[in-house]
């Protein structure tokens, strides 16, 4: 599967470069409908009669027509986009939007985006880009419009939290984020902690004492979906961050390795926890769908997860639910606890504009409006404050009270020091990301023939996968 992804990315990237070189922009010659894959064809009304010069629809007072592609993943997304489309005319009265909700998983959706771009961008002005390694061939082929000057002019950066500014490798911003902001955290059951006279650990030394106490009971100390890889990889990263919060970024930039001290120490902590019985039996075969109920039902005292689980756990567990940040590896760094956090905005994700659009200004305005409306909806209607926008600046109101852990994390995220994406999301290629998760799953089997050094060597290899 990884080889297929690698081959597909290369083919699509090559195709896009060739097409963009030949076409220049969406106003140039396009491939014929017969040449375009059937599933990506979108009828587009002609703006002019044969022989006439193109009309400046914005100047003439006519509505600008824009095509928007979105990944239809579930009922929540459908509800969000219904709200967005209902309110877009209030924000952009001079823009007419043709929305296509494309079903399918990430691979299917991203392949469609790249195919439409390779076909000259017919039927595509803006789209939801998942970011990370998915966006690499799009940016390499110059298919996305740099948004910097538009965002500066609109005052966008005054509306969002500082960590929302996460430019691409070339320094430009291409995506306007709208998805929930996620951070690496540890969930915990307050009642279990109280019943066992335990305090929230701020250092690894304190965490080991908590695990040692709980390992003597029938309660699983830490629940983690190791089979899926990313949960356990986030744990290693969380510990590594306490030594150097920029370590993952340095690895992505080619300035460090997983085998350097921060991740080595993080992996050693994980090995010690495994040997102490911190995790459930056969943890390497336990997926997130099994690990979460284990925690929510009180069978596990803690869980390695992300901030996306805070609202639902607070709702299901009430006052028994809490969270804490990754304990620092070195006792001397206890004052750094909770200051830096892996996560935040996913690089190059959000609403993007096709570089060849005939209406760049309106397309960027559409991207901003979609992001803003979607985040307003989840904040005011769903009680979800984990967005890039500053709710007080936007004037958004929630007519109920946020659960205490939800309100606390929403406040905390405004003050994090260094924030960088989750390790599984920021790897330069899909193959690298897959390699990181597979290596971590293998490491969690805790076998004698696959120790810390073997694990980190495989992680270093994975980081170089193309």
Secondary structure, 3 states (H helix, E strand, C coil): CHHHHHHHHHHHHHHHHHHHHHHCCCCCCCCCCCCCCHHHCCCCCCCCCCCCCCCCHHHHCCCEEEEEEEEECCHHHHHHHHHHHHHHHHHCCCEEEEEEEEECCHHHHHHHHHHHHHCCCCCCCEEEECCHHHHHHHHHCCCECCCHHHHHHHCHHHCECHHHCCCCCCCCCCCECCCCCEEEEEEEEHHHHHHCCCCCCCEHHHHHHHHHHHCCCCCEEEECCHHHCHHHHHHHHHHHHCCCCCHHHHHHCCCCCCCCHHHHHHHHHHHHHHHCCCECCCHHHCCHHHHHHHHHCCCEEEEEEEHHHHHHHHHHHHHHEEEECCCECCHHHHHHCCCCEEEECCCCCEEEEECCCCCHHHHHHHHHHHHHHHHHHHHHCCCCCCCCECHHHHCCCCCCCCCHHHHHHHHHCCCCCCEECCHHHHCCCHHHHHHHHHHHHHHCCCCCCCCHHHHHHHHHHHHCCC
